């Protein structure tokens, strides 16, 4: 059974940085697409970024391009989300997701089979 455990969330001032980690276990991830989504109170879960585990090819939502970067460490089975120039509107619970797929439809929640428990990111103004 695939398990995803996020860490690295916290409280940061606007303009600051955080790095989220997602430790993956229980599977062989070469055929997986990994992603980060976020959900603010009262809002839908929105796509942030995705990465093909095998090739390292990445996708980023327009709202975070140039500020956030998704990456992975094969040896550690870990996916990262480096977040720079944080804004108050980035405040949300951030979720790691995994899908055993090579679909190009990476920005929808239904693509993913497994989810982490989430980690809170709060950006103060």
Secondary structure, DSSP 8 states (H G I E B T S, - for coil): --EEEEE--EEEETT--EEEEEEEESS-GGG-EEEEEEE-TTS-EEEEEEEETTT--EEE-TTTTTTEEEEEETTTTEEEEEE-S--GGG-EEEEEEEES---S--SSGGG-SEE---EEEEEE-
